[in-house]
Amino acid sequence: MAGRICLIKSVFTSISLFYLSFFKVPVSICNRIMSIQRIFLWAWGRDNKIIPWVRWENICKSLEEGGLGIKDIRIFNYALLAKWKWRLMSDEKGKWKDILKFKFIVESSISHVRLNSQSWWWRDLSKVCGEGEGE
């Protein structure tokens, strides 16, 4: 069991890390990834029906809270996307920041965005960060 938990933490999270850090993952993909993780944890190598002994929400809690420390894919995806917004608001310098500010941000305010020039990435980023939900 410990080996399976270690593999879930390292492999399943690492494989999708690049995609999760740039794009908002559809709910169906999140559910499929969590399903694969559950099956791997509870029934690896068995053909019969699995019996999950603990709720998945409890498994995804941190070790300090009594869980196994496996990341919830949906929450992890939101956190990685929100980091882009945080980096954009910070004092960090870089060409990527200059390009995003020029393309998307009007009047140096992150909440004022040009609506006609939004990319899918920026729209997802705005939705995850709580902006533009009514649009």
C-alpha positions in Angstrom: 0.0 0.0 0.0 2.8 2.4 0.9 4.4 1.9 -2.5 1.2 2.6 -4.3 0.7 5.8 -2.4 4.2 6.9 -3.3 3.6 6.2 -7.0 0.3 8.1 -7.0 2.0 11.1 -5.3 5.0 11.1 -7.7 3.9 9.7 -11.0 0.2 10.6 -11.4 0.8 14.2 -10.3 4.1 14.6 -12.2 2.7 13.4 -15.5 0.0 16.0 -15.6 1.9 18.8 -13.9 2.8 20.7 -17.1 -0.8 20.6 -18.4 -2.2 21.5 -15.0 0.0 24.5 -14.6 -1.2 26.1 -17.9 -4.7 25.0 -18.6 -7.9 24.6 -16.7 -8.6 20.9 -16.8 -12.2 19.9 -17.8 -14.2 18.2 -15.0 -14.4 15.0 -17.0 -10.6 14.7 -17.2 -10.3 15.5 -13.4 -12.8 12.8 -12.6 -11.0 10.3 -14.9 -7.6 11.0 -13.3 -9.1 10.6 -9.8 -10.8 7.4 -10.9 -7.5 6.0 -12.1 -5.8 7.0 -8.8 -8.6 5.3 -6.8 -8.5 2.1 -8.8 -4.7 2.0 -8.5 -4.8 2.6 -4.7 -7.6 0.2 -3.8 -7.7 -2.6 -6.4 -4.3 -2.8 -8.2 -3.8 -6.2 -9.6 -7.3 -7.4 -8.7 -10.2 -8.2 -11.1 -13.0 -8.2 -8.5 -14.9 -5.3 -7.3 -13.0 -2.8 -5.2 -14.0 -1.7 -1.7 -12.8 1.8 -0.8 -12.3 1.8 2.9 -11.9 5.6 3.2 -13.5 8.5 1.4 -11.4 10.0 -1.3 -11.7 13.5 0.2 -10.1 12.1 3.4 -7.3 10.5 1.4 -6.5 13.9 -0.3 -6.1 15.6 3.1 -2.6 16.5 4.2 -0.6 14.1 6.5 -1.1 16.6 9.4 -4.9 16.4 8.9 -4.9 12.6 8.9 -4.9 12.0 5.2 -2.4 10.4 2.9 -1.2 13.7 1.2 -2.4 12.8 -2.3 -3.2 15.9 -4.2 -6.8 16.6 -5.3 -6.3 17.2 -9.0 -9.0 19.9 -9.4 -7.7 22.0 -6.4 -4.1 21.5 -7.5 -5.0 22.7 -11.0 -6.7 25.9 -9.6 -3.7 26.6 -7.3 -1.2 26.3 -10.2 -3.3 28.6 -12.4 -3.8 31.1 -9.6 0.0 31.2 -9.3 0.2 32.8 -12.7 -2.0 35.6 -11.6 0.0 36.0 -8.4 3.3 36.1 -10.3 1.7 38.7 -12.6 0.8 41.0 -9.6 4.2 40.5 -7.9 7.3 42.6 -8.5 8.9 39.9 -10.6 10.3 41.1 -13.9 10.3 39.3 -17.2 9.3 39.4 -20.9 6.4 37.1 -20.3 5.0 39.6 -17.8 5.4 42.5 -20.2 3.7 40.6 -23.0 0.7 39.6 -20.9 0.3 43.2 -19.5 0.4 44.6 -23.0 -2.0 42.1 -24.4 -4.6 41.7 -21.7 -4.4 44.4 -19.0 -5.8 47.9 -19.4 -4.8 50.8 -17.2 -2.4 48.7 -15.1 -5.2 47.0 -13.3 -5.4 43.2 -13.4 -9.2 43.3 -13.0 -9.7 45.4 -16.2 -9.1 43.2 -19.1 -9.7 43.8 -22.8 -12.7 41.6 -23.5 -12.2 41.3 -27.2 -8.6 40.0 -27.0 -8.9 37.4 -24.3 -7.4 34.0 -25.1 -8.9 30.7 -23.7 -6.0 30.6 -21.3 -6.7 34.1 -19.9 -10.4 33.4 -19.6 -9.7 30.2 -17.7 -7.3 32.0 -15.5 -9.8 34.7 -14.8 -12.5 32.2 -13.9 -10.3 30.3 -11.6 -9.2 33.5 -9.8 -12.9 34.5 -9.3 -13.2 37.1 -12.1 -15.5 37.1 -15.1 -17.8 34.4 -13.7 -20.9 36.2 -14.9 -19.7 36.6 -18.5 
